[in-house]
Amino acid sequence: MIGISKTFALADGREITLETGKLAKQADGSVVVKMGNTMLLATVVAVQEAKENVDFMPLSVEYREKYAAAGRFPGGFFKREARPSDYEVLISRLVDRALRPLFPDDFHAEVQVIVTLISADKTTLPDSLACLAASAALAVSDIPFNGPISEVRIGRVNGRYIVNPTLAQMADSDIDIMVAASLENIVMVEGELKEVSESDMVEAIRVAHEAIREQCLAQQDLAAMVEKSKTKRTYCHETHDPEFKERLKDATYQKVYDMAAQGIPGKQERKNILESVKAAFVATLTPEEAEEKAAMISRYFHEIEKDAVRNATLDNRKRVDGRQLDEIRPIWTEVDYLPSAHGSAIFTRGETQSLTTVTLGTKLDAQMIDGAVIEETVNFLLHYNFPSFATGEVKPIRSTGRREIGHGNLALRALKNMIPQGPDNLYTIRVVSDILESNGSSSMATVCAGTMALMDAGVKLIKPVSGIAMGLITDSKRYVVLSDILGDEDHLGDMDFKVCGTRDGITACQMDIKVDGLSYDILKEALEQARRGRMHILGEMEKTISVPREDYKPFVPRIFQMKVPKEFIGAIIGPGGKVIQEMQRETGTTIVIEEVGDFGVVDIVADNLEARDKVIEKIRRIASVPEVGEIYRGKVKNIQSFGAFIEILPNQDGLLHISEIEWKRLEKVEDALKVGDEVEVKLIDVDSKTGKLKLSRKILLPKPEGYQERKQEPRQEGRPDRTGDRGGERHGGDYRGPRK
């Protein structure tokens, strides 16, 4: 079947094709996006009617990768795709956050968007195409949507901005941000940067928006060719009573405005005031009317609260908790709070608190990412937990939620480029942030607490990082930019812009915009105000800890790293792991070997120096090449009539001839040695043809007084050598006692 398609090109000539009408035709909308050999199928379905008393947008976005798309089998026992990976969850969140603000405010029908990777190559990253696919599927459907929108990744290599860079280009890029936008407005930004300036970040967003406009126009062209999309479905998901709304507003608006204008510092106190205002109005109604209009009261009161708080902030240029627009909440911090943790810190800002720990592990603790496209080993992990008691609520404990995965990922991206690599950090690092209180900016508290806990653990952090959440309130004529926003200001405001960085630049950002027409001038102002806030927060953190500990805490296992030629890896491991397991058992250490290029990189994890040094010596012996003139301590492995075989290195024996055992003449080797004895010997020769090793023990012993070298007489045919024949070799001398 021939579908409908639209092809457009990126600035560098690479083409993207949108196709509909061929696959998944029973969905309300379906589109296949293709770039190179990467293909995504996006489908969207919406139920016809909203559920009763639903006053929000019940949108679910799912991104899934098929391993067959990359010609691979899923890992694990079941060999099929199962629960979504963190990577899939993060892409789902990116698409969700871009789409959600574009649905009509009064549209409450359940909508499900599913984006599936059906073909993958190793150069085109699919996450930068997922939002384009989802928006295109909505564009060709009859579902109401104020789009189209799209999303692109921006990288920068050698100062040049690149739209949707390849995987190879990303390795050299100092910017990795995803930007979502409509034709007119930026909707969402998220990513990591390597200490990039505010002006460079704004330029990256501008470049992204230019590319997105072209993608939105292509979606409009595609939708124009689809008959179904020309008439959007009608709906009525809210019932209204304008007179009742006005009555509620008259009774409550001024009270809420006065509270906001007064500035109440406590979250719970503000909540109690709002509840009392609402309850006072409900008390004026009959019980029947209160029950009948309960859902309407909640919806209208929320709108009144939003208008009152926003207007009070714009009118008075003062915030709901009494702070100035750029004022940061009080901060207190502490490190080394948990005596048994490798590193710990408390960061408290206002009513938001993070208790963060750091654990240092080995390569065995690294996380293996086994995705359909991305395969890697990660040695820096950051996990964010948000229990219900942090907001004074009672909720059942479930598995890790999408919000927790997303907030943890943002904090991880903020810190990871400041974690040293190579010899400066041999550990796998896990940071865990437990949010104990929350009233806005808990992910930014995680960044700050993570920085302090890492320094408390002794990790040689390149530079400390702090984070701040910025907000915006605007009525299209006036605006205010807010530093360090509360939960209320996030909920009732127009922007949540999280910025993380060092004193020298931005390391990560996340921005969600809920209002049309955010200008670049406002964006620049917000970034500059955020920079000043970051500097203040860093100053407060440095009052507690400003540089990493000089050494790790006494109970942290030490790692020593050494390299050996890769041909010795097998000998170190031994048959069936016998050698390495025996070393670990004897010394109580952990030994990890990894082949890197022409070398085996050996990590020795030990609790004490004696155990570490013992392993180092054993490995050096195994990986040594015998050298003439070197002295070895070896073990007698076998005795023959002509000498003893000594193991001077693992699996390497040399012959200690009977004439080289002592200065005096021996009749039998057993007169001086027995199997199992340890002796010091010197390697005196290596046979150039056979490689056999010749050893001497007597050369290391003091020569006795009066010792005389015996002259070798010509051997006559039929007459035995006077020195005796010992395996075909002769004694070189004899000691007959002191000269008289």
VMD Tcl script that draws the C-alpha trace (Angstrom):
set ca {
  {0.00 0.00 0.00}
  {1.29 3.45 -0.87}
  {1.00 5.93 1.99}
  {1.23 9.70 2.15}
  {4.68 11.09 2.80}
  {6.55 14.36 3.24}
  {10.34 14.70 3.06}
  {12.43 17.63 4.21}
  {16.15 18.21 4.75}
  {18.25 19.41 7.65}
  {20.76 22.20 7.09}
  {23.56 19.68 6.42}
  {21.56 17.85 3.73}
  {20.40 14.82 5.74}
  {16.77 14.01 4.99}
  {13.83 13.16 7.26}
  {10.68 11.53 5.88}
  {7.23 11.56 7.50}
  {4.85 8.84 6.28}
  {1.24 8.06 7.18}
  {-1.52 5.80 5.88}
  {0.56 2.62 5.63}
  {0.93 1.29 9.20}
  {-1.42 1.18 12.22}
  {-4.43 2.62 10.43}
  {-6.91 1.87 13.25}
  {-5.19 4.32 15.56}
  {-6.58 7.86 15.53}
  {-3.27 8.94 14.05}
  {-0.07 7.14 13.06}
  {3.15 8.31 11.45}
  {6.48 6.68 10.60}
  {9.51 8.97 10.85}
  {12.64 7.91 9.01}
  {16.13 9.41 9.12}
  {18.93 7.33 7.66}
  {18.12 3.76 8.66}
  {16.44 4.81 11.89}
  {12.64 4.53 11.87}
  {10.07 5.32 14.55}
  {6.38 4.46 14.52}
  {4.21 6.88 16.52}
  {0.54 6.19 17.23}
  {-2.03 8.24 19.12}
  {-5.47 7.24 20.37}
  {-7.96 9.33 22.39}
  {-11.19 8.12 23.97}
  {-14.31 9.93 22.81}
  {-15.54 11.14 26.20}
  {-13.79 12.26 29.36}
  {-14.45 10.52 32.66}
  {-16.71 12.33 35.10}
  {-15.12 15.04 37.27}
  {-11.71 14.79 35.57}
  {-10.22 18.31 35.57}
  {-6.74 17.52 34.22}
  {-5.18 16.18 31.02}
  {-4.95 12.36 31.33}
  {-2.09 11.99 28.85}
  {0.22 8.96 28.81}
  {3.31 8.85 26.61}
  {5.27 5.64 26.14}
  {8.54 5.27 24.24}
  {9.70 1.72 23.55}
  {12.63 0.19 21.70}
  {12.44 -3.13 19.84}
  {15.74 -5.01 20.04}
  {15.04 -6.46 16.60}
  {15.29 -2.89 15.31}
  {19.03 -3.12 15.90}
  {19.34 -6.83 15.04}
  {19.83 -7.83 18.67}
  {18.35 -10.15 21.27}
  {17.10 -8.71 24.54}
  {19.31 -9.47 27.51}
  {18.08 -11.38 30.53}
  {16.40 -14.73 31.03}
  {13.07 -14.12 29.27}
  {14.54 -12.80 26.00}
  {11.72 -10.38 25.36}
  {11.13 -6.69 25.90}
  {9.67 -6.13 29.37}
  {9.55 -3.14 31.72}
  {10.89 0.10 30.25}
  {14.52 0.99 30.89}
  {15.48 4.30 32.49}
  {16.53 5.48 29.01}
  {13.06 4.75 27.62}
  {11.41 6.44 30.61}
  {13.53 9.57 30.11}
  {12.59 9.82 26.44}
  {8.92 9.30 27.34}
  {9.21 12.20 29.79}
  {10.83 14.45 27.19}
  {7.95 13.87 24.77}
  {5.29 14.14 27.47}
  {6.58 17.47 28.79}
  {6.67 18.91 25.27}
  {3.17 17.74 24.28}
  {1.18 18.29 27.48}
  {1.01 22.13 27.47}
  {-0.29 22.15 23.86}
  {-3.60 20.36 24.51}
  {-6.60 22.63 25.09}
  {-7.10 23.48 28.79}
  {-10.64 22.09 28.78}
  {-9.83 18.84 26.94}
  {-9.84 15.98 29.47}
  {-10.29 12.84 27.36}
  {-7.70 10.14 27.97}
  {-4.97 10.22 25.31}
  {-2.25 7.63 24.78}
  {0.82 8.25 22.63}
  {3.10 5.31 21.86}
  {6.38 5.82 20.02}
  {8.23 2.65 18.99}
  {11.71 2.27 17.58}
  {11.28 -0.19 14.69}
  {14.63 0.26 12.90}
  {17.92 1.58 14.23}
  {21.37 2.41 12.95}
  {24.48 3.28 14.90}
  {24.69 6.90 13.79}
  {21.19 8.40 14.16}
  {20.01 8.73 17.74}
  {16.26 8.00 17.94}
  {15.44 10.20 20.94}
  {15.77 13.38 18.87}
  {13.04 12.11 16.51}
  {10.54 10.81 19.08}
  {8.71 14.10 19.70}
  {8.56 14.86 15.97}
  {6.92 11.47 15.43}
  {4.42 11.97 18.27}
  {3.43 15.47 17.14}
  {3.06 14.31 13.53}
  {0.73 11.51 14.65}
  {-1.42 14.09 16.46}
  {-1.30 16.38 13.43}
  {-2.81 13.76 11.10}
  {-5.50 12.80 13.63}
  {-8.76 14.49 14.58}
  {-7.64 14.98 18.20}
  {-7.64 18.65 19.32}
  {-4.05 19.80 19.70}
  {-2.50 23.28 19.53}
  {0.54 22.11 17.62}
  {2.45 21.05 15.75}
  {5.68 20.98 17.74}
  {8.99 19.20 17.34}
  {12.17 18.48 19.22}
  {15.83 18.44 18.20}
  {19.15 17.74 19.85}
  {21.82 20.43 19.63}
  {25.51 19.63 19.86}
  {28.55 21.85 19.40}
  {31.83 20.58 17.98}
  {34.77 22.97 17.61}
  {32.43 25.93 18.04}
  {29.96 24.79 15.36}
  {26.35 24.08 16.37}
  {24.93 20.84 14.93}
  {21.27 19.83 14.74}
  {20.69 16.15 15.60}
  {24.42 15.24 15.69}
  {25.54 11.67 15.15}
  {26.76 9.47 17.97}
  {30.37 10.02 16.85}
  {29.92 13.80 16.81}
  {28.45 13.73 20.32}
  {31.69 12.25 21.63}
  {33.44 15.56 20.79}
  {30.57 17.90 21.69}
  {30.55 20.26 24.67}
  {26.76 20.73 24.45}
  {24.05 18.07 24.55}
  {20.61 19.62 24.93}
  {17.15 18.69 23.68}
  {14.91 21.61 22.69}
  {11.17 21.37 21.99}
  {9.23 24.19 20.37}
  {6.26 25.16 18.25}
  {6.42 27.49 15.28}
  {6.35 30.49 17.60}
  {7.53 29.43 21.06}
  {10.07 27.41 22.99}
  {8.27 24.77 25.08}
  {10.98 22.68 26.77}
  {14.77 22.48 27.13}
  {16.83 19.79 28.84}
  {20.42 18.63 28.69}
  {24.00 18.81 29.85}
  {26.79 21.20 29.01}
  {30.50 21.31 29.76}
  {30.70 24.62 31.64}
  {29.12 26.59 28.79}
  {28.30 30.29 29.14}
  {24.76 31.63 29.35}
  {25.09 33.39 25.98}
  {26.24 30.18 24.26}
  {23.28 28.31 25.70}
  {20.84 30.94 24.38}
  {22.46 30.65 20.94}
  {22.05 26.87 21.01}
  {18.34 27.30 21.74}
  {18.03 29.80 18.89}
  {19.67 27.38 16.42}
  {17.33 24.63 17.61}
  {14.23 26.79 17.10}
  {15.17 27.55 13.51}
  {15.38 23.82 12.72}
  {12.15 23.09 14.60}
  {10.20 25.64 12.55}
  {11.04 23.69 9.39}
  {9.87 20.46 11.01}
  {6.59 22.04 12.12}
  {5.91 23.31 8.58}
  {6.56 19.80 7.24}
  {3.97 18.41 9.67}
  {1.44 21.00 8.52}
  {2.06 19.99 4.90}
  {1.59 16.31 5.78}
  {-1.63 17.00 7.72}
  {-3.02 19.00 4.78}
  {-2.84 15.82 2.68}
  {-4.83 13.78 5.24}
  {-8.60 14.26 5.09}
  {-9.21 13.12 8.68}
  {-7.07 15.86 10.17}
  {-9.00 18.70 8.56}
  {-11.92 18.46 11.02}
  {-11.01 18.10 14.69}
  {-13.49 16.33 16.95}
  {-15.87 18.38 19.07}
  {-16.05 17.82 22.80}
  {-17.54 19.16 26.02}
  {-15.52 17.98 28.99}
  {-16.39 20.74 31.47}
  {-19.66 22.09 32.71}
  {-19.64 25.74 33.71}
  {-21.74 28.06 35.79}
  {-20.42 31.59 35.19}
  {-22.69 33.12 37.83}
  {-21.54 30.63 40.47}
  {-17.90 31.26 39.53}
  {-18.39 35.01 39.95}
  {-20.04 34.45 43.30}
  {-17.10 32.33 44.45}
  {-14.63 34.92 43.20}
  {-16.40 37.75 45.01}
  {-16.21 35.79 48.25}
  {-12.61 34.56 48.06}
  {-10.38 36.47 45.62}
  {-9.49 39.41 47.88}
  {-8.73 37.15 50.84}
  {-6.31 35.07 48.76}
  {-4.76 38.21 47.27}
  {-4.20 39.72 50.72}
  {-2.54 36.53 51.93}
  {-0.20 36.51 48.93}
  {0.56 40.21 49.27}
  {1.28 39.84 52.99}
  {3.83 37.08 52.40}
  {3.43 34.00 54.61}
  {6.76 32.10 54.97}
  {5.36 28.70 55.97}
  {3.96 26.30 53.37}
  {1.53 24.68 55.82}
  {0.35 28.04 57.16}
  {-0.48 29.24 53.63}
  {-2.27 25.96 52.95}
  {-4.35 26.32 56.11}
  {-5.37 29.87 55.18}
  {-6.47 28.79 51.69}
  {-8.46 25.88 53.10}
  {-10.19 28.14 55.59}
  {-11.11 30.65 52.86}
  {-12.59 27.87 50.74}
  {-14.37 26.30 53.70}
  {-15.90 29.64 54.67}
  {-17.48 29.92 51.23}
  {-18.72 26.32 51.24}
  {-20.37 27.01 54.60}
  {-22.61 29.58 52.89}
  {-24.08 26.89 50.64}
  {-26.75 24.36 51.38}
  {-25.42 20.82 51.89}
  {-27.08 19.76 48.65}
  {-25.51 22.59 46.65}
  {-22.09 22.01 48.23}
  {-22.19 18.34 47.26}
  {-23.53 19.01 43.77}
  {-20.92 21.65 42.97}
  {-17.93 20.14 44.82}
  {-15.91 19.46 41.66}
  {-16.78 22.89 40.25}
  {-15.76 24.60 43.50}
  {-12.34 22.92 43.47}
  {-11.73 23.85 39.83}
  {-12.88 27.47 40.17}
  {-11.09 28.04 43.49}
  {-7.82 26.82 41.98}
  {-8.24 29.32 39.12}
  {-9.03 32.12 41.60}
  {-6.00 31.22 43.73}
  {-3.78 31.24 40.65}
  {-5.04 34.66 39.50}
  {-4.81 36.20 42.96}
  {-1.28 34.98 43.74}
  {0.03 35.96 40.30}
  {-1.53 39.42 40.43}
  {-0.23 40.03 43.96}
  {3.29 39.12 42.84}
  {3.12 41.31 39.73}
  {1.55 44.26 41.58}
  {3.82 44.25 44.62}
  {6.95 42.63 43.14}
  {7.04 40.55 46.28}
  {6.52 36.85 46.63}
  {3.95 34.68 48.35}
  {6.42 33.81 51.14}
  {7.53 37.43 51.58}
  {10.88 37.18 49.75}
  {12.28 39.60 47.19}
  {12.22 38.40 43.57}
  {15.88 37.28 43.54}
  {16.16 36.30 47.20}
  {17.35 32.77 48.04}
  {15.80 30.96 50.98}
  {17.98 30.42 54.09}
  {20.51 27.60 53.64}
  {22.15 25.35 56.21}
  {24.45 22.44 55.42}
  {26.40 19.68 57.14}
  {28.82 16.97 55.98}
  {29.99 13.67 57.49}
  {26.61 13.31 59.20}
  {26.48 9.52 58.71}
  {29.58 7.95 60.34}
  {29.48 4.68 58.37}
  {28.82 6.12 54.91}
  {31.77 6.73 52.58}
  {30.48 10.29 52.21}
  {27.37 12.14 53.37}
  {25.85 15.61 53.37}
  {22.69 17.44 54.37}
  {21.60 20.37 52.25}
  {18.59 22.35 53.46}
  {17.20 25.37 51.65}
  {14.01 26.75 53.16}
  {11.60 23.84 53.48}
  {13.48 21.59 51.03}
  {16.03 19.11 52.40}
  {18.21 16.40 50.89}
  {20.20 13.81 52.82}
  {22.70 12.48 50.30}
  {25.18 9.62 50.55}
  {28.14 8.53 48.44}
  {29.33 4.92 48.13}
  {32.62 4.01 46.47}
  {32.83 0.64 44.72}
  {34.86 -1.26 42.15}
  {34.42 -1.98 38.47}
  {32.30 -4.94 39.52}
  {29.72 -2.41 40.77}
  {29.50 -0.53 37.46}
  {26.15 -0.59 35.68}
  {25.92 -2.25 32.29}
  {23.48 -0.50 29.94}
  {22.11 -3.03 27.45}
  {19.66 -1.07 25.32}
  {18.66 -1.70 21.73}
  {20.82 1.24 20.62}
  {22.92 2.31 23.62}
  {25.39 -0.20 25.07}
  {27.83 1.07 27.67}
  {29.21 0.60 31.16}
  {28.52 3.42 33.60}
  {30.72 4.05 36.65}
  {28.83 7.07 38.04}
  {25.29 6.53 39.30}
  {22.89 8.96 40.96}
  {19.56 7.89 42.43}
  {16.86 10.26 43.72}
  {14.16 9.16 46.17}
  {11.05 11.13 47.09}
  {9.07 9.52 49.93}
  {5.57 10.79 50.67}
  {6.47 12.06 54.16}
  {8.59 14.76 52.49}
  {5.34 16.64 51.81}
  {3.45 15.39 54.85}
  {1.37 12.94 52.84}
  {0.42 9.28 53.19}
  {0.98 7.23 50.03}
  {1.81 3.57 49.42}
  {5.44 2.83 48.59}
  {5.69 1.86 44.94}
  {8.56 1.16 42.57}
  {10.65 4.08 41.39}
  {8.45 6.60 39.56}
  {9.15 8.49 36.35}
  {9.53 11.75 38.23}
  {12.22 10.24 40.47}
  {14.08 8.85 37.45}
  {13.88 12.22 35.68}
  {15.02 14.31 38.66}
  {17.86 11.90 39.38}
  {18.99 12.04 35.77}
  {19.09 15.85 35.81}
  {21.27 15.87 38.94}
  {23.51 13.18 37.47}
  {24.06 15.22 34.30}
  {24.86 18.28 36.40}
  {27.63 16.46 38.29}
  {29.04 13.83 35.96}
  {31.40 16.03 33.93}
  {33.00 17.21 37.19}
  {33.84 13.63 38.23}
  {37.53 12.91 37.45}
  {38.29 10.01 35.13}
  {41.33 7.76 34.70}
  {43.98 7.43 37.45}
  {42.38 10.26 39.47}
  {39.30 8.12 40.08}
  {39.41 4.31 40.06}
  {36.06 3.90 41.81}
  {32.52 3.27 40.69}
  {30.55 6.00 42.47}
  {26.92 5.85 43.59}
  {25.21 8.98 44.91}
  {21.80 8.58 46.58}
  {19.65 11.60 47.43}
  {16.77 11.04 49.86}
  {14.45 14.03 49.95}
  {13.30 14.47 53.56}
  {11.37 17.72 53.05}
  {10.11 19.32 49.87}
  {8.79 22.72 48.96}
  {10.29 23.23 45.51}
  {13.69 22.62 43.89}
  {14.39 19.22 45.42}
  {16.38 18.17 42.34}
  {18.57 21.25 42.77}
  {19.03 20.42 46.46}
  {20.22 17.00 45.25}
  {22.88 18.65 43.06}
  {24.15 20.74 45.98}
  {24.06 17.90 48.50}
  {25.67 15.58 45.94}
  {28.57 17.98 45.46}
  {29.18 18.20 49.21}
  {28.85 14.45 49.81}
  {31.31 13.70 47.00}
  {33.86 16.08 48.53}
  {33.22 14.57 51.97}
  {33.95 11.13 50.48}
  {37.32 12.34 49.17}
  {36.36 12.24 45.48}
  {38.60 14.77 43.75}
  {35.71 16.71 42.24}
  {37.07 19.00 39.51}
  {34.84 21.91 40.63}
  {31.85 22.18 42.98}
  {28.42 22.43 41.34}
  {25.25 24.10 42.61}
  {21.75 24.32 41.18}
  {18.83 26.72 41.31}
  {15.25 26.66 40.02}
  {13.97 29.84 38.38}
  {10.34 30.82 37.83}
  {8.36 33.32 35.79}
  {5.02 35.06 36.19}
  {3.70 37.17 33.33}
  {0.41 38.59 32.13}
  {1.80 39.43 28.66}
  {2.35 43.08 29.71}
  {4.28 42.62 32.93}
  {6.60 39.90 34.14}
  {8.77 38.96 37.09}
  {11.60 36.42 37.18}
  {11.79 34.50 40.46}
  {14.88 32.88 41.98}
  {14.71 29.64 43.99}
  {11.02 29.00 43.45}
  {8.63 27.35 45.87}
  {6.35 24.49 44.96}
  {3.43 26.96 44.81}
  {5.35 29.23 42.44}
  {6.14 26.28 40.19}
  {2.51 25.14 40.21}
  {0.97 28.59 39.69}
  {3.71 30.15 37.56}
  {4.60 30.11 33.88}
  {8.09 28.58 33.91}
  {10.20 26.09 35.81}
  {13.81 26.64 34.73}
  {16.45 24.63 36.57}
  {20.07 25.69 35.98}
  {23.13 23.89 37.39}
  {26.75 24.88 37.08}
  {30.14 25.77 38.50}
  {31.54 29.25 38.93}
  {32.75 29.00 35.33}
  {29.70 27.81 33.42}
  {26.52 25.76 33.08}
  {26.70 21.97 33.43}
  {22.99 21.05 33.10}
  {19.58 22.62 32.61}
  {15.90 21.76 32.44}
  {13.20 24.22 31.39}
  {9.45 23.77 31.09}
  {7.48 26.76 29.80}
  {3.72 27.00 30.22}
  {3.14 30.35 28.51}
  {3.36 31.50 24.90}
  {5.77 34.14 23.76}
  {8.78 33.80 26.06}
  {11.27 36.25 24.55}
  {14.99 35.71 24.36}
  {15.46 38.88 26.44}
  {13.49 37.33 29.32}
  {15.43 34.08 28.89}
  {18.74 35.97 29.11}
  {17.53 37.81 32.22}
  {16.50 34.55 33.85}
  {19.89 32.98 33.09}
  {21.80 35.94 34.52}
  {19.65 35.95 37.66}
  {20.23 32.20 37.93}
  {23.99 32.71 37.65}
  {23.98 35.15 40.56}
  {21.88 32.73 42.58}
  {24.27 29.84 41.84}
  {27.22 31.90 43.05}
  {25.41 32.71 46.31}
  {24.54 29.06 46.90}
  {28.11 27.93 46.17}
  {29.32 30.46 48.73}
  {27.00 28.99 51.36}
  {28.14 25.45 50.55}
  {31.81 26.45 50.80}
  {31.27 27.64 54.37}
  {30.90 23.95 55.26}
  {33.26 22.27 52.77}
  {35.21 23.96 49.99}
  {37.64 21.28 48.79}
  {37.55 17.46 48.76}
  {39.05 15.53 51.65}
  {42.75 14.88 51.15}
  {42.21 11.15 51.56}
  {39.31 8.74 51.66}
  {37.90 7.78 55.04}
  {39.78 4.98 56.85}
  {37.14 2.32 56.18}
  {36.92 2.98 52.42}
  {38.59 0.16 50.45}
  {41.69 1.33 48.58}
  {42.17 0.55 44.91}
  {45.60 0.12 43.37}
  {45.78 -0.13 39.59}
  {48.58 -1.74 37.61}
  {49.08 -2.72 33.99}
  {50.45 -5.97 32.62}
  {50.99 -7.13 29.02}
  {47.73 -8.67 27.87}
  {49.35 -12.05 27.17}
  {49.65 -12.52 30.95}
  {45.92 -12.04 31.66}
  {45.26 -15.76 31.27}
  {48.09 -16.68 33.63}
  {46.84 -14.26 36.30}
  {43.33 -15.69 36.08}
  {44.51 -19.27 35.83}
  {42.58 -22.33 34.63}
  {38.95 -21.91 35.65}
  {39.93 -18.82 37.66}
  {41.98 -20.90 40.05}
  {44.95 -18.53 40.39}
  {43.01 -15.29 40.88}
  {40.54 -16.92 43.25}
  {43.37 -18.30 45.36}
  {45.01 -14.86 45.56}
  {41.72 -13.29 46.64}
  {41.12 -16.01 49.24}
  {44.60 -15.74 50.72}
  {44.66 -11.94 50.94}
  {41.00 -10.98 51.37}
  {41.24 -8.65 48.38}
  {39.12 -8.20 45.28}
  {40.93 -8.34 41.92}
  {39.35 -7.06 38.73}
  {41.04 -7.46 35.33}
  {40.00 -5.66 32.15}
  {41.67 -5.90 28.75}
  {42.32 -2.43 27.35}
  {44.29 -2.31 24.09}
  {47.60 -4.16 24.47}
  {47.41 -4.27 28.26}
  {45.51 -5.89 31.04}
  {44.41 -3.28 33.59}
  {44.34 -4.86 37.04}
  {42.45 -3.21 39.92}
  {43.39 -4.50 43.37}
  {40.86 -3.58 46.05}
  {42.20 -4.06 49.56}
  {41.41 -2.94 53.11}
  {45.09 -2.86 54.14}
  {48.46 -2.20 52.54}
  {49.95 -5.58 53.48}
  {47.30 -7.50 51.56}
  {47.57 -5.13 48.61}
  {51.37 -5.45 48.43}
  {51.19 -9.24 48.63}
  {48.86 -9.33 45.59}
  {51.02 -6.85 43.69}
  {54.08 -9.02 44.25}
  {52.25 -12.17 43.13}
  {50.95 -10.51 39.97}
  {54.34 -9.04 39.16}
  {55.87 -12.49 39.48}
  {53.25 -13.98 37.17}
  {53.66 -11.22 34.62}
  {57.47 -11.14 34.76}
  {59.81 -12.28 31.99}
  {62.91 -13.99 33.45}
  {66.02 -11.83 33.07}
  {69.61 -13.06 33.28}
  {71.30 -11.64 36.37}
  {68.06 -11.28 38.37}
  {67.72 -12.93 41.77}
  {64.56 -14.91 42.49}
  {63.10 -16.65 45.50}
  {61.77 -19.95 44.20}
  {60.37 -23.23 45.41}
  {61.94 -26.66 44.81}
  {59.43 -28.49 42.60}
  {61.34 -31.60 41.57}
  {64.69 -33.29 42.32}
  {66.76 -35.36 39.92}
  {70.19 -36.92 40.30}
  {71.79 -34.05 38.37}
  {70.03 -31.16 40.12}
  {66.81 -29.58 41.24}
  {64.09 -27.79 39.29}
  {63.14 -24.51 40.94}
  {59.92 -22.58 40.16}
  {61.22 -19.00 40.12}
  {58.04 -17.55 38.57}
  {54.55 -19.01 38.31}
  {54.73 -21.92 35.87}
  {58.37 -21.14 35.02}
  {61.02 -23.60 36.26}
  {64.79 -23.42 35.97}
  {67.49 -26.04 36.52}
  {69.72 -25.65 39.55}
  {72.51 -28.08 38.66}
  {74.06 -30.02 41.53}
  {77.31 -28.18 40.91}
  {75.54 -24.79 41.47}
  {73.92 -25.63 44.80}
  {76.87 -25.13 47.14}
  {80.60 -24.45 46.92}
  {81.41 -27.87 48.36}
  {80.99 -31.05 46.39}
  {77.65 -32.84 46.86}
  {77.14 -36.52 46.32}
  {73.36 -36.16 46.26}
  {71.07 -33.18 45.73}
  {69.00 -34.34 48.72}
  {72.01 -33.59 50.97}
  {71.15 -29.87 50.57}
  {67.59 -29.59 49.27}
  {64.23 -31.26 49.48}
  {60.98 -30.72 47.56}
  {59.07 -27.70 48.88}
  {62.12 -25.79 50.11}
  {62.27 -22.10 49.22}
  {65.66 -20.90 48.06}
  {67.17 -17.78 46.57}
  {68.77 -18.35 43.17}
  {70.23 -16.25 40.42}
  {69.41 -16.71 36.73}
  {72.80 -17.15 35.08}
  {71.82 -18.18 31.55}
  {68.91 -18.81 29.17}
  {69.49 -21.33 26.41}
  {69.05 -19.43 23.14}
  {67.58 -22.47 21.37}
  {65.44 -24.16 23.98}
  {64.75 -21.27 26.32}
  {65.72 -23.42 29.31}
  {66.72 -21.49 32.42}
  {70.01 -22.15 34.23}
  {70.20 -21.16 37.87}
  {72.86 -20.84 40.54}
  {72.51 -20.79 44.30}
  {76.16 -20.93 45.28}
  {76.89 -17.69 43.47}
  {74.81 -15.95 46.14}
  {76.74 -17.63 48.98}
  {80.10 -16.39 50.28}
  {82.99 -18.29 48.68}
  {84.77 -20.38 51.34}
  {88.36 -19.54 52.26}
  {90.82 -21.76 50.41}
  {88.43 -22.66 47.64}
  {90.27 -23.72 44.46}
  {88.88 -24.07 40.98}
  {89.71 -27.51 39.65}
  {91.49 -27.73 36.33}
  {89.65 -29.63 33.67}
  {91.92 -32.38 32.29}
  {91.44 -33.62 28.76}
  {89.09 -36.54 28.80}
  {90.59 -39.74 27.36}
  {88.54 -42.09 25.29}
  {87.14 -44.92 27.37}
  {87.99 -43.20 30.64}
  {85.31 -41.53 32.74}
  {85.57 -37.88 33.69}
  {87.32 -37.60 37.07}
  {84.72 -35.14 38.29}
  {82.00 -37.67 37.64}
  {79.13 -37.43 35.18}
  {76.02 -35.73 36.56}
  {73.43 -35.76 33.88}
  {75.91 -34.83 31.17}
  {77.34 -31.79 33.05}
  {80.45 -31.44 35.24}
  {81.29 -29.88 38.57}
  {83.32 -26.76 38.04}
  {85.36 -26.97 41.23}
  {85.88 -28.72 44.54}
  {86.35 -27.64 48.13}
  {88.75 -29.89 50.06}
  {89.07 -27.91 53.24}
  {91.48 -25.15 54.34}
  {94.95 -25.04 52.82}
  {97.72 -26.18 55.20}
}
mol new
graphics top color blue
foreach p $ca { graphics top sphere $p radius 0.5 }
foreach p [lrange $ca 0 end-1] q [lrange $ca 1 end] { graphics top cylinder $p $q radius 0.2 }
display resetview
